[in-house]
Amino acid sequence: MSTSRIPNTDALLLPIWREVCRHLEISESTGAIASLLVEHVPIQSLVLRMLEPEHRRVRVIANTSKRVSHDSPGDLQLPAGEWKRLERWLRQRKAVHKADELVQAETILGLLNQSVARTHDLFLAPLWGEHGSRGILSATATAGKRFTSEHLELLAAIVEPMAVALDNDSRLHELAALREAAEAERQSLLRRMGRQSVGETIVGEGSGLAHVMERVDMVSRSDVPVLILGETGTGKELVARAIHNRSDRHAGPFMRVNCGAIPRELIDSQLFGHERGAFTGASEAHQGWFERADMGTLFLDEIGELPLDDQVRF
């Protein structure tokens, strides 16, 4: 295999960062970066591993020679002693080139339960994300080829982008896990309440609250402001949601604001927003609740708690 003239590192970094930003799946960004490198560096594969300290586990999350998913078997769990040795190398934040540092490279490969033929040169680099993720990048040269100093310079340049990609991937999966946990909790609460969804039929709408629901149907077809009166706990917000769900604005946002909790000096700013520089401390523009609820419904709970001069401005 012949490689083209090695470009300036900065010239190659821009498209590499672009690929990091373009893809959500880290296997896709790793593959795209490998495609950019292979024109200038004799690489056979790029492999990205993530470390999970709480389980002393090393996971292969991207492999350009054979794509490996997050749930792929083959995850490696290390004994405490070997994990400490691997962490010691990671803390040094020093890349290893097998042709120059054979002993250290083979030590790290041994900890990862990986062996590479003597004919393959190797580049290993620890990855540290700003948000705590840690991993290992390994680049394997094509058989019979060796990474030159120019090749190593390019490989060292991709360490930071790959660390960012690893960090983003870690946070993406963390958010997905949190969403799943929140949805599971939501479904559990609905089952305990004997309901299928939050927006279900209001209890009593076919009997004692029939006259209320008739008025809900009537006002939901118009754009007029609606005043809902009732003691605390009687379900004013449920009625407001029913109006929203039956209106032409049901696809827009439903936003509830507790007017009684807004400090008097911030009422105008919170409800109507402000532009940058409108007053001392307004360092940037701020959308008020009215603007954020545009094309939807704004439920001003306890509006009677606002000062009278503020109510007049509505």
N, C-alpha and C positions, 0 to 999 in steps of 0.2 A: 504494500500500500504506500502510495506517495502522498504527502501532504503539501498543501500550497504554502506560499510564503506566509510566515507568521505575522499577523497584523499588530498594530499598536494595541496594547492592552485596553486603553481607554476606548478605542473604537469598537472593541468587541463587547465591552461592558454594557453599553446602551441597549443593544438587542437582548442581552442576557437578562438585564433588569426588566425589560419589556415582557419577556416570557414569564418571569416570576410573577408579574402583576396580571398577566392575561389569564392564567389558569387557576381554577380552584383546586383541582386535583393535583397533588404534588407529583404523582407519577407522570402526568402530562407535562408539567413544567420541567421536570428532570429530563424527560425524553427530548423535549425541544432544545434544552440547553446542550445536551449531548450531541444533537444534530448540528448545532452551531460550532461546537468544539471540534468535531470530527474532521472538519475541513482544514483544520490547522494543527491538531494534536492527534497522534496515533493512538486513540483510545478505543478499546474494545467494549468497555461498559462503564457506566456510572452506577454506583450503589449508594443509597441513602438509608442510614439506620437511625432510629430514634431510641433514646434511653429512657426507661421508666424506673427511676430510683426506688419508688415505693415497693416495687416487686423485684428489683435487681434484674430487670429484663431488658434485652436488646431486641428491637423489632426491625425487620427489613420493611420499609414502607415505599421504596421506589427502587427498581432495578431495570435498567434499560436493556439488559440482555434477556430478562424474563420478568415481566411485570408482576409484582407481588402486592397483594392488597393488605389492608390493615388487619384483616381477619385470617390472613394466610398462616398455615401451620409452619413450623420451622422457627418460631420465635425462640430466642435463647435466654434461659434463666441461669445466671451465674452464681456460684458459691460466694460467700461473703469476702473471702480472701482475693479471689480473682476480680470481683467487682471493685474492690479498693485499688487494685493495681490499674484497672482500666480508668478509674476516676482520677488517679494520680497523673496519668498521661493527659487526660482531658483538661485538668487544671493548668497544665503547662501551656496549653493552647499553641502547641508547636506541631506543624505538619511533618510527616515522615515520608522520605523518598526511599523506597526499598533498595534501589541500586547503590545508594550511598550509606544507608543505615539498615543493613540487612537484619542484624540481630534484633533491633527494636521493632522493625516492621514485622518480623516473624513472631515476636512476642505478642504484639497486638493481634495479629491474625490468629495466634493460638488461643488467645482469650475469646476471640469471636468464633472459634471453632471453624475457621476457614483456612484453606490452604490454596496457594496459587503456584502453578508450575514455575520452575526456575526460569523458563523462557519468557515469563511475563513480568514486566516491570510494574510497580505499583506506587500510587500516591495516596496517603492517608491523612485526613485532616479532621480535627475536632470542630464541632459546630456548637456555638453558644447563641441562643436567641435572647432578645432583650426581655422577653416575658418568661424566661426560665426554662424553655425547652433546650434539650441537649441532644446531640447526635454525632454521627461519624459519616464523613464523606469519603468514599474510596473510588479511585479511578484506576482501572486496569488497562495497561498498554496492550496493543495487539502483539501476537506472538513474534518474538525475535526483534521487537522494537524497544527502544529505551527513551524515556522522557529526558529531553535536553533541558538546559537551564531556561531557555525561552519557553518550552512547554510548561515547565514547573511554574514559571511566572504567571502564565495564563490560568493554570489550575488554581494557584493561590488566589488569583483575583476573583474566582467564582465562589470562594468560601463564604464571603459575606452574603451575597445573594442567596446562596443555598441555605444559610442560617436563617435568613428572613423567611424563605419559603417553608422551612421546617417549623418556624414559629407560627406562621399563618396557618399551616396545616394543623398544628397542635390546638390552636385556639378554635379553629373551625370545628374540629371534632369535639372539643369541650363544649362549645355552644350547642352542637347537635345533641350531646348527651343531656345538657341542661333542659333543652326543649322537650326531649323525650320524657325526662323526669317530671317536668311541669305538666305535660299532657297526661301522663299516668296519674298524677295527683288530681288533676281536673276530672278525669274519668272516674277515679275512686270517689271523689266528693259527689259527683252526679249520681253514681250508683247508690251511695248512702242516702241521697235525697230522693231516690226512686225516680230520677228524671233522665232524659236522653240528651238534653241540651239546655243551655242557659236561657235561650229565648223561647221556652215552651209556653204553653197556655197559662195565663194567670189563673190561680185557683179562685173559683167563684165567679168567673166572668160569664158563665152561663146562668147564674142564679142571682145572688145578692149584688154582684157588681155589673150586672147586665146593662144598667143605665149608664154606668161609667164608661164601659167599653163602647157603647153607642156613640158617646161623645168623642172617644178616642178615634173611632172610625171617621167621624165627621171632620175633626180638626186635622187629621193626618193627611187629608187630601188637599190641604191649603198650606200656604207659606206664612200664615199669621203667627205671631208669638203666642205661646200658650202659657197661662198661669195655672199651676197645679197647687192646690191647697190641701193640707192634711197634717195631722200630728206626726211627730217623729215616730218612725217605724211602721207607718201605714202603707208604705210602698210607693211613694211619689216617684222614685227613680225607676221602678218597674213600669209605671204608667208612662214615664218619659221614654223608656226604651220601646214600649209597645207602639207609641206614636211614631218613633223613628223607624222601627221595623216595617210599619205599614205605609210609610210615606215614600214619595219618589226619591228621597234622599237616603234610603236604606243602604245603598252601596257606599256612601260616604262615612266619615268617622262619627262616632258618638262620643262626646267628651263631657265629663262631669267635672264641675269646678265647685269646690266648697267655698262659697263667698265669705263665710264667717272666719275662715282661716287665713285670709289675705290681709297682711298688715296695711293699715290705712294709707301710709305713704307710698305703697306699691300697687294700689288698686288700679290706677290708670295704666301703668306699665304692664301689669299682669294681664289685664283684660284687653287692652287695645294695642299693646306693643309700643316700641319706640325705635327711632333711627339712631344710628351711631352718632355720638356727639350731641344728642338732644339735651343732655344734662350731664353734670359732673359724674363721672364713673360709668357713663354709657360708652364702653369701649367698642361695642359692636351692635348691629341691628338685632332686635329681639321681636319675634312674632308673638302677638297676644293671642289669648284663647279664641277670640272671635275669628281671627285670621286662620288659626290652625283648624278650626271646625268648619271652614269653608266647604260648601257642597255637602255638609252633613248636619248634625244636630249638636247644639251646645246647651247642656243642662246646667243652669245656674242654681245650684242647691243652696238653700238658706239665703236667697237674695235679699230677704228682708233684714238681714244682719248688716248689710252695707249702709253706710251713712246716707242720709236723704239726698244730699247734694250730689253724691255719686249715682244714686238711682235715677235722678233727673236726667243725667247724661245719656241714659239708654234711650 
